Amino acid sequence: MDGSNGAVSGGELFTASVEHSIYGIVIFTVGLGTYFYHGAEQARLAQHLADAE
């Protein structure tokens, strides 16, 4: 973070993006992606069912 105005520098943003993508690749590669993907699907389904009532 830049100390003067709280803005994130381009280097930090790039580093965070690369780190996030690597973690995502690893999670899906080792087989844990099912929990993340289907968890989001179930949350969307629950919201859809709640809206239908």
Buried (B, 14 or more C-beta within 10 A) or exposed (E): EEEEEEEEEEEEEEEEEEEEEEEEEEBEEEEEBEEEEEEEEEEEEEEEEEEEE
